[in-house]
Amino acid sequence: MKNRQIGALFLRPKGGRAATANSVGETPLRKCLRLATSAGDINEILNEILREATLAVGADGAYALSIDPYDPGSLSAISAYSPSGTFNFPHQVPIPTTISGQAKTNRQTIVVRSTDSEAFGQIEFGQEIEAVLAVPLFARSSTASLNGSVETAQGTLTFISQTKSLIFDEAARSTAEDFAHIFSMALANAQNELFRRTTLIDSLEQISTYIESKDQNRREHAARTAQIAAKIGEKLGLASETIEEIRIAATLMDIGYIAIPESILQKPEALTAEEFAMVQMHQVISYEICKKLGLPDPILELIRTHHEKLDGSGYPSQITNNEISLASRILMVADAFDAMRCKRAHRDGLTQKEALKQLLIEAGSKFDPEVVQALRLVVDERALDYIYGDAEAA
């Protein structure tokens, strides 16, 4: 692969892009240490650490390998960099017969030069090179031992030279080992984040299952709202990441109902002012639950604000206009549309046309007119029929 950006390895952590600019007086090693412990796109972080490592070692190229999850006898590339962009890196290498595999197996840094073997490098690289420096990447394991946790070799950082004058001396070896240690730290942090998010997803699924067992209609409302909001977001040209945030928020926006008495939720007649105020607290409760579980801020903001209105008549904070994000405006329209479509104990559900008409009346006052018009296009295209199983488009 030529200077290939490896595909996403983990769910995106909270935070923005990996910072690449050096702070004043910051050394490459210190910069990489900062990146390894920061929140950001793990692929960008790993690529940047590898780039800095390659330049510091003075290599013509470098790549990081880790144990292939589908083939434990092989190492697969997770990041690669070449200053010239011309080196063809391997996607996968067998552990027993390659230099990188030996470094991983022996848990030791290996330096091999073209003069050391006639078959040097052919199995791993398939092209002419002069020297290879392979450094093992270690991961701390919680496997019980007399000394507590132990370190296991999970892959390598492999540097290559295509220049006879570059033979990877002791200084290069020491530098490579320093960067390999930092690279391992970045991997460990990413894996910890993956574990945390996997645990989070499991917890949220359990909550959703509990809600479904109490109120099937409300669970289905959340699922439909997520689909409708995604359709509106696509029509408005939102980024896929933002649409996914809206989907997640829609799925979780009503989990706070678990704290509201069922006698109120299932009450057939109109609620009293006190009961309605209690129901209005559900999104604050949803927000607090999801905040404790560590959801990203954009999703939390959507959960908290999906019942606000442009004119300040919403809840819980009565914010207005520009205080409400476009994503939240989309979610509030989708939520209101499906709520009107749903049959309630005290009223029948509206048709798509009737629900849309009501939103058009309130567009510009309570709802964003651009968002409502986007929903109108979605309805006109009959894009929601499959959600409701309707024969009627509007």
Secondary structure, DSSP 8 states (H G I E B T S, - for coil): -BS------S---SS-S---S--TT--HHHHHHHHHTS-S-HHHHHHHHHHHHHHHHT-SEEEEEEEETTEEEEEEEEEEE-SSS--B--SEEESTTSHHHHHHHHTS-EEEEGGG-TTTTHHHHSS--SEEEEEEEEEEE----TTSSEEEEEEEEEEEE-STT----HHHHHHHHHHHHHHHHHHHHHHHHHHHHHHHHHHHHHHHHHHHHH-HHHHHHHHHHHHHHHHHHHHTT--HHHHHHHHHHHHHTTGGGGGS-HHHHT-SS---HHHHHHHHTHHHHHHHHHHHTT--HHHHHHHHHTT--TTS-SSSS---GGGS-HHHHHHHHHHHHHHHHS-BTTB----HHHHHHHHHHHBTTTB-HHHHHHHHHHHHTTTTHHHHT-S---
